[in-house]
Amino acid sequence: MKINRSPWIHQLDKTRPIERLRDDIKTDIVIVGAGIAGIATAFFALKHTEKSVVVIEKSRIAHGATGHNAGQIVSYFERPFYELCEEFGIELAAAGQRSIELAWELFDEMYTEAGLTIPFSRFVGYDGLSTYDQVLSHLKNSILRKRTNLPLQEMWLSDKAPFATTIPKEYAEFYKIVPQSDIQTALETEKKGFVAVTLHHKGVVNSALFSEHVAAYLRQKYRNRLAIYEETSIAKIVLHENDAVLDAGTHTLTADRVVLCTNGFENLTIQNKSGMAIDTRFHHLVNGVVGRMSGYLEKMNKPPMAASYYVPAEQGFADMEDPYFYITRREYEYEKGADHNLICLGGPQHDIPDREEYLSEFDYPEEVQAEVDRFVHDLYAVEPNRKIEYQFTWHGLMGYTPSRVRIVGEEPKNRVLLYNLGCNGVGILPSIFGGKRIARIIAGEKVEKSIFDPRE
């Protein structure tokens, strides 16, 4: 069995001193979770309010889901836009989509103000489609995006697509016919089973390293208003009418507001002393999903890229319920001064039941590695007989909400508690957007109704 070894954790500072909670504390805001969501929430809360902030992390900064993700930045949801319009209404769905796309600017704001120099690349990425239904889903999205003045996402349709002449005329303006070779070039594959690609604004970054460096900047800039305690677990939160008490074992924290910036899948008890019960509902807000990824190094002779592959049925992945893989390539410093291209691959995942413990120390299953390796050799442009040495094999826990939309806002049954949680597989930009929205709420700003609002 392979161990859980993440390339993002590999680059973090192993010598950085760790401060644990050693006293009872009273503060304005407690943020539970020091991944990208917690650090972004702290960044904007400190910038836009005068309140004191304490961040609590059960492990170390960015060592949870943020340190075990795919490291890919995208601005779409893991469900079609037209479905969001059906569930939330077209105006709210469009506002939600626009919020995530504008989060690129918030990412830049954090990166620039913190003076970061870590590798970060932004480019056009591609999603490879293999069926008519997948193509039609994108075209439905395009019509609604145009109606709501959202930027259109380009689609290239292969001149060899068997259904190219039967697509309804109402969709004609939303795609263009290109040679099949253009589809294969975009996806860096020799396989001809992909009938279309969609073009998306994508990026790659080590979000764990990003979080660690932003946290260091915040500690320096707001040293009188910020404390970050690591290796400190919260077992229980007791909510009162105007404040909350958090049980950290031998010590407690008292705060006016508590923000849960986690994947939402913890053995955490929430007692509401000022209203209806919250605990059971909280544990049904998300479904735990474990994603698996692998990575290997190559010479740094190609530009960064990101692509997703909805695998054609004829490619021999029938044993997978919904064959889907993604790949990224980026600049990566493996050892000090040694730069490579890091090729990251993912796709296989599985659900875990509510309250079942997820242990990051679990080994990486050999059968999952075999699936990923088969994808590399069958679909990605790798020499057929080449044996790949995977320097990294890792898995991470994601929280999927029922709507696959992040939960950001005040708990309706007690507004002392706020949420910025639910990875839904695409967590970087929504986490940062969530941090800014939480800061606006805490600052007393009246925020607009949103698809991200916690619902009864």
C-alpha positions in Angstrom: 0.0 0.0 0.0 1.2 3.5 -0.8 1.2 6.2 1.9 -0.7 9.5 1.9 2.0 11.8 0.8 0.9 15.2 -0.5 3.1 17.5 -2.7 1.5 20.5 -1.1 2.4 19.5 2.5 5.9 18.6 1.2 6.6 22.3 0.5 5.5 23.7 3.8 7.9 25.0 6.4 8.8 22.0 8.7 10.7 24.2 11.1 8.0 26.8 11.8 7.2 27.0 15.5 3.7 25.8 16.6 1.7 27.7 19.2 -1.0 25.7 21.1 -3.8 27.1 23.2 -2.6 27.3 26.8 -5.1 29.6 28.5 -8.8 30.4 28.6 -9.4 33.2 26.1 -12.1 35.8 25.3 -12.1 37.4 21.8 -14.5 38.9 19.3 -14.3 36.2 16.6 -13.2 32.6 16.7 -12.5 30.9 13.4 -12.4 27.1 13.5 -10.2 25.7 10.8 -6.9 27.1 9.4 -7.2 25.9 5.8 -7.7 28.3 2.9 -11.3 29.1 4.1 -10.2 30.0 7.6 -7.2 32.0 6.6 -9.2 33.9 3.9 -11.9 34.6 6.5 -9.3 35.9 8.9 -7.7 38.0 6.2 -10.9 39.8 5.3 -12.3 40.0 8.9 -9.1 41.7 10.1 -8.9 44.0 7.0 -12.5 45.2 7.1 -13.2 45.3 10.9 -11.4 46.3 14.0 -12.3 43.1 15.8 -9.9 40.6 17.5 -9.6 37.2 15.8 -8.5 33.8 17.1 -8.0 31.0 14.6 -8.1 27.4 15.9 -6.7 24.4 14.0 -6.8 20.8 15.2 -3.8 19.9 13.1 -1.5 22.5 11.5 -2.2 25.4 9.1 -3.3 24.0 5.8 -2.7 20.3 6.8 -6.3 19.2 6.3 -8.3 19.3 3.1 -6.3 22.4 1.8 -3.1 20.3 2.0 -4.7 17.3 0.3 -6.6 18.8 -2.6 -5.9 18.9 -6.3 -4.3 22.4 -6.2 -6.5 23.5 -9.2 -8.3 26.8 -9.3 -11.6 26.9 -11.3 -14.6 29.2 -11.2 -17.4 26.7 -11.9 -19.6 24.5 -9.7 -19.6 20.8 -9.8 -23.1 20.8 -11.4 -24.5 22.5 -14.5 -25.5 26.1 -14.3 -28.9 25.4 -15.7 -29.6 23.1 -12.7 -28.6 25.9 -10.3 -31.1 28.1 -12.2 -33.8 25.5 -11.7 -33.1 25.2 -8.0 -32.5 28.8 -7.0 -34.0 30.8 -9.8 -32.0 32.4 -12.7 -31.1 35.7 -11.0 -29.8 34.2 -7.8 -27.9 31.5 -9.7 -26.3 34.1 -11.9 -25.4 36.2 -8.9 -23.8 33.2 -7.3 -21.8 32.3 -10.4 -20.7 35.9 -10.8 -19.5 35.9 -7.2 -17.2 32.9 -7.8 -15.8 34.4 -11.0 -15.1 37.7 -9.2 -13.2 35.7 -6.5 -10.2 35.7 -8.8 -9.8 39.3 -7.9 -10.0 38.5 -4.2 -7.3 35.8 -4.7 -5.1 38.5 -6.3 -5.8 40.8 -3.5 -4.6 38.3 -0.9 -1.6 37.3 -3.0 -0.5 40.9 -3.6 -1.1 42.4 -0.2 0.7 39.5 1.5 3.6 40.0 -0.8 3.6 36.4 -2.0 6.1 35.1 -4.5 5.1 31.4 -4.6 4.4 29.9 -8.0 0.9 30.7 -9.3 -0.2 30.3 -12.9 -3.4 31.3 -14.7 -4.4 30.1 -18.2 -7.1 28.6 -20.4 -7.9 25.1 -19.4 -9.9 22.4 -21.2 -12.6 19.9 -20.3 -12.9 17.0 -22.7 -16.5 15.8 -23.5 -17.3 12.4 -25.0 -21.1 12.3 -25.3 -24.0 14.3 -26.8 -25.6 14.7 -23.4 -22.4 16.4 -22.0 -22.3 18.7 -25.0 -26.0 19.6 -24.7 -25.6 20.3 -21.0 -22.9 22.9 -21.7 -25.0 24.5 -24.5 -28.0 24.8 -22.1 -25.6 26.6 -19.7 -24.5 28.9 -22.5 -28.0 30.1 -23.3 -28.7 31.0 -19.6 -25.3 32.6 -19.2 -26.0 34.9 -22.2 -29.5 35.7 -20.8 -27.9 36.8 -17.5 -24.9 38.6 -19.0 -22.4 36.2 -17.7 -19.2 35.7 -19.8 -19.7 32.9 -22.3 -17.5 29.9 -22.1 -16.3 28.8 -25.5 -16.9 25.3 -26.9 -15.1 23.5 -29.7 -17.0 20.7 -31.4 -15.1 18.1 -33.4 -15.9 17.9 -37.1 -16.0 14.1 -36.6 -18.7 14.3 -33.9 -21.5 12.0 -35.1 -24.2 14.3 -33.9 -22.7 17.6 -35.3 -25.5 18.1 -37.8 -28.4 17.3 -35.4 -27.7 19.9 -32.6 -30.8 22.2 -32.4 -30.3 25.5 -34.2 -30.9 27.5 -31.1 -27.4 26.5 -29.9 -25.6 27.4 -33.1 -23.9 30.6 -31.8 -22.5 28.8 -28.7 -20.0 26.5 -30.4 -17.7 26.3 -33.4 -16.6 23.3 -35.5 -12.9 22.5 -35.4 -10.8 19.6 -36.7 -10.7 16.5 -34.5 -7.0 17.1 -34.2 -7.6 20.4 -32.4 -9.6 18.6 -29.7 -6.8 16.1 -29.2 -4.1 18.8 -29.1 -6.0 20.8 -26.5 -6.4 17.7 -24.3 -2.9 16.4 -25.0 -4.2 13.0 -26.0 -4.0 10.8 -29.1 -7.4 9.3 -28.4 -10.2 10.2 -30.7 -13.1 9.5 -28.4 -13.5 13.1 -27.2 -16.0 14.9 -29.4 -15.7 18.4 -27.8 -13.8 20.6 -25.4 -15.0 23.5 -23.3 -12.6 26.3 -22.5 -12.4 27.7 -19.0 -10.4 30.2 -17.0 -8.2 28.0 -14.7 -5.1 28.2 -12.6 -2.8 26.1 -10.4 -1.4 27.0 -7.0 -0.2 25.2 -3.9 -3.1 26.5 -1.7 -1.5 25.1 1.4 1.6 27.1 0.8 -0.6 30.1 -0.1 -2.4 29.7 3.2 0.8 29.3 5.3 2.3 32.4 3.8 -0.8 34.5 4.1 -1.1 33.4 7.8 2.5 34.6 8.4 1.7 38.0 6.8 -1.5 38.3 9.0 0.5 37.4 12.2 2.9 40.2 11.4 0.5 42.9 10.3 -2.2 42.3 12.9 -0.1 41.0 15.8 -2.2 42.9 18.3 -5.6 41.5 17.0 -4.8 38.0 15.8 -3.8 34.7 17.4 -3.5 31.3 15.7 -3.4 28.2 17.8 -2.6 24.9 16.1 -2.8 21.3 17.4 -5.9 22.4 19.3 -9.2 20.5 18.8 -12.6 21.9 19.5 -15.0 19.2 20.8 -18.1 21.2 21.6 -19.5 24.6 20.9 -22.2 26.0 23.2 -24.2 28.9 21.7 -25.9 31.5 23.9 -27.9 34.5 22.8 -25.0 36.9 22.4 -21.9 34.7 22.5 -20.5 31.2 22.4 -18.2 29.1 24.5 -15.9 26.6 22.7 -14.5 23.6 24.5 -10.9 23.0 23.6 -10.3 20.3 26.2 -8.3 21.8 29.1 -9.2 25.3 28.1 -12.2 27.3 26.7 -12.7 30.2 24.3 -15.5 32.7 24.6 -16.4 34.8 21.5 -19.1 37.0 20.2 -19.1 35.2 16.9 -17.9 31.7 15.8 -17.1 30.8 12.2 -16.8 27.2 11.1 -14.3 27.1 8.2 -14.0 23.4 7.9 -15.0 20.7 5.4 -18.1 20.3 7.6 -17.4 16.7 8.5 -16.2 16.6 12.0 -17.2 14.9 15.3 -18.2 18.2 16.7 -21.1 18.8 19.1 -23.1 22.1 18.8 -25.5 23.0 21.7 -27.8 25.9 21.1 -28.9 27.3 24.5 -30.9 30.1 22.8 -33.2 28.4 20.3 -33.9 25.2 18.4 -31.4 22.3 18.2 -28.6 22.7 15.6 -26.3 19.7 16.1 -28.2 17.1 14.1 -28.9 19.5 11.2 -25.2 20.5 11.1 -24.1 16.9 10.6 -26.5 16.6 7.6 -25.2 19.8 5.9 -22.4 17.9 4.1 -21.6 14.4 2.9 -18.0 13.3 3.3 -16.2 12.3 0.1 -12.5 11.1 -0.1 -10.7 12.2 -3.2 -7.6 10.4 -4.4 -4.7 11.9 -6.4 -1.2 11.0 -7.6 1.7 13.0 -8.9 5.0 12.5 -10.7 7.9 14.8 -11.8 9.1 15.6 -15.3 11.6 18.0 -16.8 10.3 21.6 -16.7 9.9 21.9 -20.4 6.1 22.5 -20.9 3.8 25.3 -19.7 1.3 24.9 -16.9 -2.0 23.3 -17.9 -5.2 21.9 -16.4 -7.7 19.6 -18.2 -10.6 17.3 -17.2 -11.6 14.2 -19.1 -15.1 12.7 -19.2 -13.8 9.4 -20.4 -15.3 7.8 -23.5 -17.0 4.4 -22.8 -14.8 2.6 -25.4 -11.7 3.5 -23.4 -12.2 0.5 -21.2 -13.1 2.1 -17.8 -16.5 0.4 -17.6 -15.6 -0.8 -14.1 -15.9 2.8 -12.9 -19.4 4.1 -12.4 -18.7 7.6 -13.8 -15.2 7.5 -15.4 -13.8 11.0 -14.9 -10.2 12.1 -14.5 -8.4 15.5 -14.3 -4.8 16.5 -14.7 -2.7 19.5 -14.0 0.9 20.4 -14.8 2.8 23.2 -13.0 6.2 24.4 -11.9 7.3 22.6 -8.8 10.3 22.8 -6.5 10.9 19.3 -5.2 14.2 20.0 -3.5 15.7 23.4 -2.8 16.7 24.9 -6.1 15.5 21.9 -8.1 12.5 22.9 -10.3 10.4 20.4 -12.2 7.1 20.0 -13.9 4.7 18.3 -11.4 2.0 16.2 -13.1 -1.0 15.7 -10.8 -3.8 13.3 -11.6 -7.1 12.6 -9.9 -10.6 11.3 -10.2 -11.3 8.2 -8.1 -13.2 9.0 -5.0 -15.6 7.4 -2.5 -18.3 8.5 0.0 -17.9 7.9 3.8 -20.9 7.7 6.2 -21.8 10.5 8.6 -19.7 10.6 11.8 -17.4 7.9 10.4 -13.8 8.9 11.3 -11.6 9.9 8.4 -7.9 9.3 9.1 -5.4 11.1 6.9 -2.9 8.3 7.8 -4.9 5.8 5.8 -2.8 4.2 3.0 -3.5 5.0 -0.6 -5.1 1.9 -2.2 -3.0 0.1 -4.9 -6.1 -0.5 -7.0 -6.8 3.3 -7.2 -3.2 3.9 -8.2 -3.7 1.3 -10.9 -6.7 3.1 -12.3 -4.8 6.4 -12.4 -1.8 4.8 -14.0 -4.1 3.2 -16.6 -5.6 6.6 -17.4 -2.1 8.2 -17.9 -1.0 5.5 -20.3 -4.4 5.1 -22.2 -5.4 8.7 -22.5 -2.6 11.2 -21.6 0.4 11.7 -23.9 2.7 9.3 -22.2 4.9 6.7 -23.9 3.0 3.4 -23.8 5.8 1.3 -22.2 7.1 4.0 -19.8 7.0 3.0 -16.2 6.1 6.1 -14.1 7.6 6.7 -10.7 4.9 8.5 -8.6 6.6 10.7 -6.0 3.3 11.6 -4.4 0.1 9.6 -3.7 -2.4 11.4 -1.5 -6.1 11.6 -0.5 -8.2 14.3 1.1 -11.6 14.7 2.7 -14.1 16.9 0.9 -17.5 18.1 2.2 -20.3 17.9 -0.4 -23.4 19.9 0.4 -26.8 18.6 -0.9 -26.9 21.4 -3.4 -23.1 21.2 -4.2 -23.0 24.9 -3.4 -20.8 26.2 -0.5 -22.6 27.2 2.7 -21.7 30.8 3.6 -23.6 32.9 6.1 -25.3 32.9 9.5 -26.9 29.9 11.1 -30.7 30.8 11.0 -31.3 29.3 14.5 -28.6 31.3 16.2 -26.7 34.0 14.3 -23.7 33.9 16.7 -22.7 30.9 14.6 -21.6 31.4 10.9 -20.4 29.0 8.3 -17.9 29.1 5.4 -17.8 25.4 4.6 -18.5 22.7 2.0 -15.7 22.0 -0.5 -17.9 20.4 -3.1 -14.7 19.5 -5.1 -14.0 23.0 -6.2 -13.0 24.8 -3.0 -10.3 27.5 -3.5 -12.3 30.4 -5.0 -15.5 29.6 -3.1 -13.5 29.6 0.1 -12.0 33.0 -0.6 -15.4 34.4 -1.7 -16.9 33.0 1.5 -14.2 34.7 3.7 -15.1 38.1 2.2 -18.8 37.5 2.6 -18.4 36.5 6.2 -16.3 39.6 6.9 -19.1 41.7 5.4 -21.7 40.1 7.7 -19.5 40.5 10.8 -18.9 44.2 9.9 -22.6 44.7 10.1 -23.2 45.1 6.3 -26.5 44.0 5.0 -25.6 41.4 2.4 -27.8 40.4 -0.5 -29.8 37.1 -0.5 -27.6 34.4 -2.0 -27.5 30.8 -3.1 -24.8 30.3 -0.4 -27.1 31.2 2.5 -27.6 28.5 5.1 -31.2 27.2 4.7 -33.6 25.7 7.3 
